[in-house]
């Protein structure tokens, strides 16, 4: 009975896995993550060879193999179940920095004029809007980096960014920053974020145009929209964890694409802030309604957990994530063009342009083994004759314990001391 069904079943599974892996690697990722899928490709081929051999084995040997495989599979799913319970059902020391709906509701009871940070990335996949916001709601108390018991917050400026509004009245700007969450607020309150520390050190105005979730093309578009005439230094704050991962998605947005293909294109967002506020406010309302539903244990959530269980997702992440982190998607070919266009805009504006490289937490753990991404990005920047501020090398690599510069409350983010050292290093290299 085992021999009759075992060999055909193995053959079917191996062929299915092989087709699925090739589809994911070559069709979905267009070969960009071939190195990541290579171990799975090898495994599926070995299974295919084994399934063919099994047709010629004796019934007794097939029974032994069947029992061994059954025990192994049972053990793997037992381990996956444990990890699932530990990481998903009963999280331990894991901070959820997504919106805590109950926390927000409690805050609204004390202050009805309060909102959440809701950034440009939420609109990237939508090509139906006439305008795509590149900031959040303007002139309102904005909460950010929520977890169970705390959050960071700031009063947004006239354009929805994390700045004291008076900065926009300044004629001369010392620094203008573009970037993602590390630029946006870094999950700390003023005056501990990078922009605030630079204001203190330079005693001059600083404009922070960063926002959580920003990717490469959004940063470029934001600069084109909000760059003022007299800016001494433009800082591209780059986080190595994910800042080049989604350019392909950005390029599918027709509005963002126009920023890249047309030097003169803008949405003229400064004059449309009331319209932008309405778009963002409606989007936030819809998001919070959906968030409230998701917070409950719905059938959809159960399906997601069950699918991850069947795919042994937690187990694979536990043992292969460190390799996956290094086998990252190489920078999109358009990454260098976007940087060079940013340099061109800076030059035309008589501004100095700096590329600031921020390291991620995982590189300072035992799991981080190589340094591929750092070398590639640094070469791209230097080949484009852009000034490279190496925070990784000059601050974190020289620290006795770089992990002490990271937050214990907001996983993966820096703490106040970390941001202070980063800002001080930037200031020292750009003060003249």
C-alpha positions in Angstrom: 0.0 0.0 0.0 2.8 2.4 1.0 4.8 1.6 -2.2 1.8 2.1 -4.3 1.1 5.6 -3.2 4.4 6.7 -1.6 6.5 7.0 -4.8 3.9 8.8 -6.9 3.1 11.2 -4.1 6.8 12.0 -3.7 7.1 12.6 -7.4 4.0 14.8 -7.5 5.2 16.9 -4.5 8.8 17.3 -5.9 7.5 18.4 -9.3 5.0 20.8 -7.7 7.7 22.3 -5.5 10.1 22.7 -8.4 7.5 24.5 -10.6 6.5 26.7 -7.7 10.1 27.7 -6.8 10.9 28.5 -10.4 7.7 30.5 -10.7 8.6 32.6 -7.6 12.2 33.0 -8.6 12.0 33.7 -12.3 8.4 35.1 -12.8 7.5 36.9 -9.6 11.0 38.2 -8.7 12.3 38.2 -12.3 15.5 36.4 -11.3 16.5 39.1 -8.8 16.3 36.7 -5.8 17.7 33.7 -7.5 20.4 33.3 -4.9 17.7 33.2 -2.1 15.7 30.5 -3.9 18.8 28.4 -4.8 18.7 26.2 -1.6 15.0 25.5 -2.2 15.7 24.7 -5.9 18.4 22.2 -4.9 16.2 20.7 -2.3 13.3 20.2 -4.7 15.6 18.6 -7.3 17.0 16.2 -4.7 13.5 15.3 -3.7 12.7 14.7 -7.4 15.7 12.4 -7.8 14.8 10.5 -4.6 11.1 10.1 -5.7 12.3 8.5 -9.0 14.7 6.2 -7.2 11.9 5.2 -4.7 10.1 3.5 -7.6 12.8 0.9 -7.8 13.3 0.3 -4.0 11.8 -2.7 -2.2 8.6 -2.4 -0.3 10.5 -2.9 3.0 12.9 0.0 2.3 10.0 2.2 1.2 8.2 1.5 4.4 11.3 2.5 6.4 11.7 5.7 4.5 8.0 6.5 4.8 8.2 6.1 8.6 11.4 8.2 8.9 9.9 11.0 6.7 6.6 10.9 8.7 8.4 11.3 12.0 10.6 14.1 10.6 7.7 16.0 9.1 5.7 15.6 12.4 8.7 17.0 14.3 9.1 19.9 12.0 5.5 20.9 12.3 5.7 20.4 16.1 8.6 22.9 16.2 6.7 25.3 13.9 3.7 25.1 16.2 5.9 26.0 19.1 7.4 29.0 17.3 4.0 30.1 16.1 2.7 30.1 19.7 5.8 31.9 20.9 5.9 34.6 18.2 2.3 35.1 17.1 -0.2 33.8 19.7 1.8 34.6 22.8 4.4 37.2 21.8 7.2 37.8 24.3 9.4 40.9 24.4 8.1 41.7 20.9 7.1 45.4 20.4 4.2 45.9 18.0 4.9 49.3 16.5 1.7 49.3 14.3 -1.2 51.3 15.4 -2.5 50.3 18.8 -6.2 51.1 18.3 -7.1 51.1 22.0 -4.3 53.4 22.8 -5.4 55.9 20.1 -9.0 55.8 21.3 -7.9 56.6 24.8 -5.8 59.5 23.5 -8.7 60.9 21.5 -10.8 61.0 24.7 -8.3 63.5 26.1 -7.6 65.3 22.9 -9.9 65.0 19.9 -7.4 66.9 17.8 -5.0 64.1 17.5 -4.1 61.7 14.6 -1.7 59.1 13.5 1.3 59.3 11.2 0.0 58.1 7.8 2.7 58.4 5.1 3.1 58.5 1.3 3.7 54.7 1.0 0.0 54.1 1.7 -0.8 55.6 -1.7 1.9 54.1 -3.9 -0.2 51.2 -5.2 -3.1 53.5 -6.0 -3.1 55.0 -9.5 -6.7 56.4 -9.2 -5.9 59.6 -7.3 -5.1 62.9 -9.1 -2.6 63.7 -6.4 -0.5 61.6 -4.2 0.3 63.0 -0.7 4.0 63.1 0.3 3.4 63.9 3.9 0.8 63.5 6.7 -2.0 65.7 8.1 -0.9 69.3 8.7 -0.9 71.3 11.9 -2.1 68.6 14.2 -0.7 66.5 17.1 0.5 63.3 15.4 1.2 60.1 17.2 3.8 57.7 16.0 5.6 54.4 16.9 2.8 53.0 19.0 3.2 50.1 21.3 1.2 48.7 24.2 2.0 51.4 26.7 3.7 54.3 24.9 4.1 56.3 21.7 6.1 59.2 20.3 4.4 62.3 19.0 4.9 65.7 17.4 2.9 68.7 16.2 3.0 68.5 12.4 3.9 71.6 10.4 1.9 73.5 7.7 2.8 70.7 5.2 2.4 67.7 7.5 6.0 67.0 8.3 7.7 66.7 11.7 9.1 70.3 12.1 8.4 73.3 14.2 6.2 75.3 11.8 8.4 78.4 12.1 11.2 76.6 10.2 9.4 77.2 7.0 9.6 81.0 7.6 13.4 80.9 7.5 15.2 82.4 4.5 18.3 80.3 4.9 18.1 76.6 5.8 21.2 74.8 7.2 20.0 71.3 6.5 17.1 69.7 4.6 16.7 66.0 5.2 14.9 63.3 3.2 14.5 59.7 4.4 12.2 57.2 6.1 11.2 56.5 9.7 14.7 57.2 11.0 14.5 60.7 9.6 10.8 61.1 10.3 11.1 60.8 14.1 13.1 57.7 14.7 10.5 56.8 17.4 11.8 59.5 19.7 10.3 62.9 20.6 11.9 66.2 19.9 14.5 67.3 20.7 16.1 63.9 20.4 15.6 63.1 16.7 18.3 63.8 14.2 16.8 67.0 12.8 16.3 68.5 16.3 19.8 67.7 17.4 21.1 69.4 14.2 19.1 72.4 15.0 20.6 72.6 18.5 24.2 72.1 17.2 24.0 74.5 14.3 21.7 77.0 15.9 20.1 77.3 12.4 16.9 76.1 10.8 16.5 72.5 9.7 13.8 71.0 7.5 12.9 67.4 8.1 11.0 65.9 5.1 11.3 62.3 6.2 8.3 60.0 6.6 7.8 56.5 7.8 7.8 54.0 4.9 9.4 56.3 2.4 11.4 54.6 -0.4 13.8 56.0 -2.9 11.5 57.5 -5.5 9.2 59.0 -2.8 12.2 60.7 -1.2 13.2 62.2 -4.6 9.6 63.4 -5.3 9.4 64.9 -1.8 12.6 66.9 -2.4 11.3 68.2 -5.7 8.1 69.3 -4.1 9.4 71.0 -1.0 12.9 72.1 -1.7 13.4 75.8 -0.8 15.8 78.1 -2.6 18.4 78.7 0.0 19.4 75.3 1.5 23.0 74.9 2.4 23.1 71.1 2.8 20.7 68.3 1.5 21.0 65.1 3.5 19.8 61.8 2.0 19.4 59.6 5.1 19.7 56.0 3.9 18.8 53.0 6.1 20.3 49.8 4.9 17.5 47.6 6.2 15.0 48.3 3.4 15.5 51.6 1.6 16.1 50.1 -1.9 13.6 47.2 -1.7 10.5 48.6 -3.3 11.7 50.8 -6.2 10.0 48.5 -8.7 6.6 49.1 -7.0 7.2 52.8 -6.9 7.9 52.9 -10.6 4.5 51.5 -11.3 2.9 54.6 -9.8 2.3 57.0 -12.7 2.6 60.2 -10.6 5.8 59.1 -9.0 7.2 58.1 -12.4 6.6 61.6 -13.8 9.0 63.0 -11.1 11.7 60.8 -12.6 11.0 61.3 -16.3 10.1 65.0 -16.3 12.6 67.4 -14.7 9.9 70.1 -14.5 7.1 68.0 -13.1 5.6 68.7 -9.7 2.1 68.3 -8.2 2.4 71.8 -6.6 1.5 70.3 -3.3 2.4 73.4 -1.3 -0.6 75.1 -2.8 -2.9 72.1 -2.3 -2.5 71.4 1.4 -6.2 71.6 2.1 -6.9 69.1 -0.6 -4.1 66.9 0.6 -5.4 67.0 4.1 -8.8 65.8 3.0 -7.2 62.9 1.1 -5.1 61.9 4.1 -7.9 62.4 6.6 -10.3 60.1 4.6 -7.5 57.5 4.2 -6.8 57.5 8.0 -10.5 57.1 8.8 -10.7 54.0 6.5 -7.5 52.6 7.8 -8.6 52.9 11.5 -11.9 51.2 10.7 -10.1 48.3 9.0 -7.5 48.2 11.9 -10.3 47.9 14.5 -11.6 44.9 12.6 -8.1 43.3 12.1 -7.4 43.7 15.9 -10.1 41.1 16.4 -9.3 37.4 15.7 -11.0 37.2 12.4 -11.3 34.3 10.0 -8.9 36.2 7.7 -6.3 36.4 10.4 -6.8 32.7 11.1 -6.2 31.8 7.5 -3.0 33.9 7.5 -1.7 32.1 10.6 -2.6 28.7 9.2 -1.0 29.4 5.9 2.3 30.4 7.6 2.0 27.2 9.7 1.7 25.0 6.5 4.7 26.8 4.9 6.8 26.4 8.1 7.4 30.1 7.9 8.5 30.7 11.5 10.9 27.7 11.3 12.5 28.9 8.1 12.8 32.4 9.4 14.5 31.1 12.5 17.2 29.3 10.7 17.5 31.0 7.3 16.7 34.6 8.0 20.4 35.6 8.6 21.2 34.3 5.1 18.1 35.9 3.6 19.1 39.3 5.1 22.3 39.1 3.1 20.8 37.7 0.0 18.8 40.9 -0.4 17.4 42.3 -3.6 20.2 44.2 -5.3 19.6 47.9 -5.8 17.3 48.6 -8.8 19.1 50.0 -11.8 17.1 53.2 -11.3 18.6 53.7 -7.9 21.7 55.3 -9.2 19.8 57.4 -11.7 17.6 58.8 -8.9 20.6 59.6 -6.8 22.3 61.4 -9.7 19.1 63.3 -10.4 19.0 64.4 -6.7 22.6 65.5 -7.0 21.7 67.5 -10.1 18.8 69.2 -8.3 21.1 70.0 -5.3 23.7 71.5 -7.6 21.2 73.6 -9.4 20.0 74.8 -6.0 23.6 75.6 -4.9 23.2 73.1 -2.1 25.8 70.5 -0.9 24.5 67.0 -1.3 25.4 64.2 1.2 24.4 60.5 1.4 24.2 59.4 5.0 24.5 55.6 5.5 22.7 54.2 8.6 23.3 50.6 9.7 20.6 48.1 10.8 20.6 46.3 14.1 21.1 42.8 12.7 24.6 43.5 11.4 25.8 43.8 15.0 24.5 40.3 16.0 26.1 36.9 15.4 23.6 36.3 12.6 25.1 38.9 10.3 28.0 37.3 8.3 28.7 39.4 5.3 28.8 43.0 4.1 27.5 42.8 0.5 24.9 45.6 0.7 27.2 48.1 2.3 29.9 47.7 -0.3 27.5 47.9 -3.3 25.6 51.0 -2.0 28.9 52.8 -1.1 30.3 52.1 -4.6 27.2 53.4 -6.3 27.3 56.6 -4.3 31.0 57.2 -4.7 30.8 56.3 -8.5 28.2 59.1 -8.7 30.7 61.5 -7.0 28.3 62.0 -4.1 29.7 62.7 -0.6 29.3 59.6 1.5 28.8 60.0 5.3 29.6 56.6 6.8 27.8 56.4 10.1 28.2 52.6 10.1 32.0 52.9 10.0 32.7 56.0 12.0 30.1 55.6 14.8 28.8 52.1 15.2 31.9 50.1 14.1 34.0 52.2 16.5 31.7 51.6 19.4 32.6 49.0 22.1 29.0 47.8 22.1 27.0 49.3 19.1 23.9 47.5 20.3 23.7 50.0 23.2 22.9 52.7 20.6 19.7 50.9 19.7 16.3 51.2 21.5 15.1 48.5 23.8 11.6 49.7 23.4 11.3 50.1 19.6 13.0 47.2 18.0 15.5 48.1 15.3 15.4 51.8 16.0 18.2 53.8 17.6 17.9 55.3 21.1 18.4 59.0 22.0 22.2 58.5 22.4 22.4 56.8 19.0 20.6 59.7 17.2 22.7 62.2 19.1 26.0 60.6 17.9 24.7 60.4 14.3 23.7 64.1 14.3 27.0 65.1 15.9 28.9 63.2 13.2 26.9 64.8 10.4 27.4 68.2 11.9 31.2 67.8 12.2 31.5 66.8 8.5 29.3 69.5 7.2 29.8 72.5 9.5 32.2 74.4 7.3 
